[in-house]
Amino acid sequence: MRREEILEMKECPYKEACPYLNFEPAARVLAQRDYLSGRVDEMERIMNLATEKIEELRERNRALEEEKKSLKQELNEAIGLRFKPSLRKEEEEPKKKRGSPLAIEAVPGKDQRELMSTLIFIPLNAIGAVAEISQFMSTSLRSIS
């Protein structure tokens, strides 16, 4: 049968086994549709109730967080009254660091100066010691700088 012929008929000849519904009876498929539609409506109602409850709990959580914050501040103030207040002012500038700035190299100390002067005035024409002295001077000058 063609579609037009089926539409003109008042009753479907495939009512007990419709090929468009996997050969299921139309009444059974319609009953399942009504049942599932009711279930979906019930689930949506439950979801809306749950969403409202979640929003209420979030609001209560925010209120409790604010209350906790205010109570903590009051407690800190009460504890702070028991102790001596800080004498340091907030606007006070930090103390200046001691020592030379980073860009200026350090001046050798007294012991290093004596060592350098001693090394400089060692006679270089001593027998067999010229190589040792030059090697010692090169290593000691590297350690100074």
C-alpha positions in Angstrom: 0.0 0.0 0.0 1.0 3.5 -0.6 1.1 6.2 2.0 -1.9 8.0 0.6 -4.0 4.9 0.8 -3.0 4.3 4.4 -3.8 7.9 5.3 -7.3 7.7 3.8 -8.1 4.6 5.8 -9.5 5.1 9.3 -7.7 2.1 10.8 -4.2 0.9 10.0 -4.0 -2.6 8.6 -0.6 -3.0 10.3 -1.9 -2.2 13.7 -0.7 -5.5 15.3 2.8 -5.5 13.5 3.8 -2.2 12.0 6.9 -2.4 9.7 7.9 1.1 10.7 8.0 0.2 14.4 10.1 -3.0 14.0 7.0 -5.1 13.7 5.8 -4.1 17.2 2.2 -3.4 17.9 1.4 0.3 17.7 -0.5 0.3 21.0 2.6 -1.1 22.9 4.9 1.5 21.4 2.5 4.3 22.3 2.2 3.0 25.8 6.0 2.9 26.1 6.1 6.5 24.8 3.6 7.7 27.4 5.4 5.9 30.2 8.8 7.3 29.2 7.4 10.8 28.8 6.1 10.6 32.3 9.4 9.4 33.6 11.2 12.3 31.9 8.8 14.8 33.4 9.4 13.3 36.8 13.2 13.4 36.4 13.1 17.0 35.3 11.0 17.9 38.3 13.5 16.1 40.6 16.4 17.9 38.9 14.8 21.3 39.4 14.3 20.5 43.1 17.9 19.4 43.4 19.1 22.6 41.7 17.1 24.8 44.0 18.4 22.9 47.0 22.0 23.2 45.8 21.5 27.0 45.4 20.2 27.3 48.9 23.2 25.3 50.2 25.6 27.6 48.3 24.0 30.7 49.8 24.2 29.2 53.3 27.8 28.3 52.6 28.6 31.9 51.6 26.9 33.2 54.8 28.9 30.8 57.0 32.1 31.7 55.3 31.4 35.4 56.0 30.5 34.6 59.6 33.7 32.6 60.0 35.8 35.4 58.6 34.3 38.0 60.9 34.7 35.7 64.0 38.3 35.0 63.0 38.9 38.8 62.8 37.3 39.4 66.2 39.4 36.6 67.7 42.6 38.1 66.2 41.7 41.5 67.6 40.9 40.0 71.1 44.2 38.1 71.1 46.1 41.2 69.9 44.9 43.2 72.9 46.6 40.8 75.2 50.1 41.4 73.7 52.2 44.5 73.4 51.4 46.3 70.1 54.2 46.5 67.5 56.3 49.6 67.8 57.5 49.4 64.2 55.7 51.8 61.9 54.4 50.6 58.5 55.9 53.6 56.8 59.4 53.1 58.2 62.1 52.8 55.5 64.2 49.6 55.6 67.7 50.0 57.1 70.5 50.6 54.7 72.6 47.5 54.1 76.2 47.6 55.2 79.2 46.9 52.9 80.2 48.0 49.5 77.8 48.2 46.6 77.9 45.2 44.3 79.6 47.1 41.4 82.7 48.0 43.5 85.3 45.2 43.9 86.7 44.5 47.3 90.1 46.0 48.3 92.6 43.3 49.3 93.0 43.0 53.1 96.2 43.5 55.1 97.3 39.9 54.9 96.8 39.8 51.1 98.8 43.0 50.6 101.7 41.6 52.6 101.7 38.4 50.6 101.6 40.3 47.3 104.5 42.6 48.4 106.5 39.6 49.6 105.9 37.8 46.3 106.8 40.9 44.3 110.2 41.4 46.0 111.4 37.8 45.9 114.7 37.7 44.0 114.0 36.0 40.7 117.6 35.0 40.0 117.7 32.4 42.8 119.2 29.1 41.7 116.5 26.6 40.5 113.7 28.5 42.1 112.6 30.8 39.2 110.1 28.3 37.8 108.6 27.5 41.2 108.2 31.2 42.1 106.6 32.2 38.8 104.2 29.2 39.1 103.4 30.2 42.7 102.8 33.8 41.8 100.5 33.0 38.9 98.3 30.7 41.1 98.3 33.1 44.1 97.4 36.1 41.9 94.5 34.2 40.4 93.2 33.3 43.9 93.4 37.0 45.0 91.4 38.3 42.0 
